């Protein structure tokens, strides 16, 4: 009697098991179908890039940034290789950091942080443009409207990398002088550096000379002095800078 009852129970259990397996398989098929459908929807022309925006650029035009990144409208937003674009941009010496983001409404946004040329080093008939960290940005034969740093022997020059000179400490001081110059709203035409002396040309015939550390320490007082001289039309002479903000002017060029 027990055997007769057991057989129908086994049949029912097997039937429920088959139903559960069929239901599970159906759910998997539905899930696969949804994933495939979403994939084809996201990679369809509905999400093709319509607008490319560039932000943070000053040295480059927006069109140049887009060209360097090789970003193109009409490409599917989710197929765009944004990391490759960032790598191409950051390989450009003038671009310090780059970020490419996919946005809604079929937009691609490129944000760059650029390096700025602050000084030029003479190199034969050419000039090497560097930023305030000493990164080599460009080699040009055109006379730049930048402070020229003189007195250095180059050891290595690679675009997009810090320039290397045989006098690294003097270069560090030269870059500090440039920063202090900008902070005090001054412009030095040329800076000549040796280990113990800096000679700063305000004009070709108006110079400031002294120990680099003394010039740095007296920069705000020097700014006041130069402004007074400018108002008086004085464009020739020598300003001697000494310790403890000592400043003395001579009308002769030494």
Buried (B, 14 or more C-beta within 10 A) or exposed (E): EEEEEEEEEEEEEEEEEEEEEEEEEEEEEEEEEEEEEEEEEEBEEEBBBEEBEBEBBEBBEBEBBBEBBEBEEEBBBEEBEBEEBBEBBBEBBBBBEBBBEBEEEBBBBBBBEBBEBBBBBBBEEBBBBBBBEBBBBBEBEEEBEBBBBBBBEBEEBEBBEBBBBEBBEBBEBBBBBBEBBEEBEBEBBBBBBEEEBBBBBBBEEBBBBBBBEBBBBBBEBBBEBBEEBEEEEBEBBBBBBEEEEEBEEEEEEE
